[in-house]
């Protein structure tokens, strides 16, 4: 009886912990290679399977602080940018109760910082998603309204015109799921990659003009 139980345990251990995960992973990599590899994108905003060429995942947020970029939501883990030695991406939220004074302190801090960075915005105009933290700490999206109100700051520091910035935001806006569920949202990383590319093109155009002159 003991030998039978041990044999059954070993067989199930191998099947469930080795064979099944391996088959499932390899099947996913074969059918959905891009998604199974982490939905990575390169510096040109294109899908890539090469982790060495990737600048991030379209499913994971990053912390952007430069004034010419779109800024995302608050994160309890700061999108893992504070610990450079951390090789594993964690997730998690603040989980503050409404009665917790730290919640008010955190919101006030984020509010004041955003108003300082965007002096053209009134307090009442700030969308709630820019003040409410991401539940996972890894949210890669903001609402279209949250992206739209940052346009004047982006224009000022990127030297791009309004039509360029609006086009970038529209091109990186994802529709509602099945057209009815959720809200339209902007992928911050993909939009910022496009902003960076547009800035480089603008600088190259200026340099070429000066050279030809």
Beta strands, then each sheet from edge to edge (+ up, - down):
strand 1: 40-42
strand 2: 54-57
strand 3: 141-143
strand 4: 173-174
strand 5: 185-187
sheet 1: 1+ 2-
sheet 2: 3+ 5- 4+
end
